[in-house]
Amino acid sequence: MTEDAAELILVLMVIASALLYRFAMPRLRRPSVPARTSPDLEKVILVGMMFCTMAVIPFLDMMVPWFEFADIVFMDEVAWLGLLLGSAAVWLFWRAKEDLARCSRRPVDSGVYRYLRHPACAAMLLWSLAQLLLLQNWLAGPAAALTFTMVYLLQLPREEQRMLERYGHRYLDYMARTPAILPRFSRYR
């Protein structure tokens, strides 16, 4: 695999993820909400930053020479590992959304949600690691990892608190038996 091929693969994986999200995945059943709530500005900013670091920066790295000064020695084996992690990220994101759409009970505790409370967040972690390994650029590579860390530290605690307020002890039990984004490698209950 060449450096150009690795960059192209990453961009194609971004496009495939967007197409899967938009067209191939089942729609989530949303309960009817009487009053429209205002969007969380912090969340909107973080999503925008994630889009820039996970989609725009790899595209720019592939198309224009702006990031070439930060390239490191390209290692083929590392790029193949990045391809494997990126493929796992696309699959996990797809599986999480499909399991969420198919489950009628809340909180969801079947499918990948049996092993991870936040599989979409775990997919973002895998994606940021894949980007680091595929781009092999000390500037463009870790950009997604930095914004993922911000999302993890700022948004995940809020999401956990919302779920606790909504589901109470059921979510506490779920939290006790299911890790957040890194699966346990011991026996599952």
C-alpha positions in Angstrom: 0.0 0.0 0.0 1.3 3.4 -0.9 0.8 6.7 1.0 -1.5 8.0 -1.7 -3.5 4.8 -1.6 -3.9 5.0 2.2 -5.1 8.5 2.0 -7.6 7.6 -0.7 -8.8 4.6 1.3 -9.5 6.8 4.3 -11.4 9.3 2.2 -13.4 6.5 0.6 -14.2 5.1 4.0 -15.6 8.5 5.1 -17.8 8.6 2.0 -18.9 5.0 2.5 -19.8 5.8 6.2 -21.8 8.9 5.1 -23.7 6.9 2.5 -24.4 4.0 4.9 -25.6 6.5 7.5 -27.9 8.3 5.0 -29.3 5.5 2.8 -28.6 2.0 4.0 -29.4 2.2 7.7 -32.8 1.9 9.2 -34.3 5.1 10.5 -34.4 5.5 14.2 -37.9 5.6 15.7 -38.1 8.9 17.5 -40.9 9.6 20.0 -43.0 12.6 19.2 -41.7 15.6 21.0 -44.3 18.3 21.6 -41.9 21.2 22.1 -38.7 21.7 20.1 -35.7 22.1 22.3 -32.8 24.4 21.4 -29.7 22.7 20.1 -26.8 22.3 22.5 -24.2 24.7 21.1 -21.3 22.8 22.6 -22.5 19.6 20.9 -22.9 21.4 17.6 -19.4 22.8 17.8 -17.9 19.4 18.7 -19.8 17.7 15.8 -18.4 20.3 13.5 -14.9 19.8 14.8 -15.3 16.0 14.4 -16.4 16.5 10.8 -13.5 18.7 10.1 -10.9 16.4 11.6 -12.4 13.1 10.4 -13.5 14.2 6.9 -12.1 17.5 5.8 -8.5 17.1 7.0 -8.0 13.7 5.4 -9.5 15.0 2.1 -7.2 18.0 2.2 -4.2 15.8 3.0 -5.0 13.7 -0.1 -5.8 16.6 -2.5 -3.4 19.4 -1.6 0.2 19.5 -0.5 -0.5 21.6 2.6 0.2 18.8 5.1 3.2 17.2 3.3 5.7 19.0 5.5 4.4 16.9 8.5 4.6 13.5 6.8 6.6 10.9 8.5 8.2 7.8 7.0 5.4 5.8 5.5 5.2 2.2 6.8 3.0 -0.2 4.8 2.3 -2.5 7.8 1.0 0.4 9.9 -1.3 1.4 7.0 -2.8 -2.1 6.8 -3.5 -2.0 10.5 -5.2 1.4 10.0 -7.3 -0.1 7.2 -8.4 -2.9 9.6 -9.3 -0.5 12.4 -11.1 1.8 10.0 -13.2 -1.1 8.6 -14.0 -2.2 12.2 -15.1 1.4 12.9 -17.4 1.5 9.9 -18.9 -1.8 10.9 -19.3 -0.9 14.6 -21.0 2.4 13.7 -23.4 0.7 11.3 -24.1 -2.1 13.8 -24.8 0.4 16.6 -27.3 2.4 14.6 -29.0 -0.7 13.4 -29.3 -2.2 16.9 -30.6 1.0 18.2 -33.3 1.2 15.5 -34.4 -2.4 16.0 -34.7 -2.4 19.8 -38.1 -1.4 21.2 -37.0 -1.3 24.8 -34.9 1.5 26.3 -32.1 1.5 27.4 -30.9 -0.7 24.6 -29.0 -3.7 26.0 -28.9 -6.0 23.0 -26.6 -6.4 20.0 -23.4 -4.4 20.4 -25.0 -2.5 23.2 -24.7 -5.7 25.2 -20.9 -5.2 25.2 -20.6 -1.4 25.0 -22.8 1.4 26.3 -21.6 3.8 23.7 -20.6 1.8 20.5 -20.8 4.9 18.3 -18.3 6.6 20.5 -16.1 3.4 20.4 -16.4 3.6 16.6 -15.1 7.2 16.7 -12.2 6.0 18.8 -11.4 3.3 16.2 -11.8 5.8 13.4 -9.3 8.2 15.0 -6.8 5.5 15.5 -7.3 4.4 11.9 -6.7 7.9 10.7 -3.5 8.2 12.7 -2.2 4.9 11.1 -3.4 5.6 7.6 -2.3 9.2 7.2 1.1 8.8 9.0 1.3 12.5 9.4 2.1 14.1 12.7 -0.3 17.0 12.1 -3.3 15.5 10.2 -3.1 12.0 11.8 -3.8 12.9 15.4 -6.3 15.6 14.7 -9.3 13.2 15.0 -7.9 11.7 18.2 -7.8 15.2 19.8 -11.4 16.0 18.9 -12.5 12.5 20.0 -10.9 13.2 23.4 -12.9 16.4 23.7 -16.1 14.6 22.7 -15.4 11.8 25.2 -14.6 14.2 28.1 -17.3 16.8 27.5 -20.3 15.0 25.9 -20.2 11.4 27.3 -20.7 12.5 31.0 -23.8 14.5 29.9 -25.2 11.6 27.9 -24.7 9.3 30.9 -26.5 11.8 33.2 -29.4 12.1 30.7 -29.8 8.4 30.6 -29.6 8.1 34.4 -32.3 10.7 34.8 -34.5 9.0 32.2 -34.1 5.4 33.2 -32.9 5.5 36.8 -31.9 2.2 38.4 -32.2 0.3 35.1 -29.5 2.4 33.6 -27.4 2.0 36.8 -27.6 -1.8 36.5 -26.7 -1.5 32.8 -23.7 0.7 33.7 -22.5 -1.8 36.3 -22.5 -4.7 33.8 -21.5 -2.9 30.5 -18.3 -0.9 29.9 -18.6 2.5 28.2 -16.4 2.3 25.1 -13.7 -0.4 25.7 -15.1 -3.9 25.9 -14.1 -6.2 28.7 -12.2 -9.3 27.7 -13.5 -11.4 30.6 -16.7 -13.4 30.5 -19.8 -11.4 29.8 -22.9 -11.9 32.0 
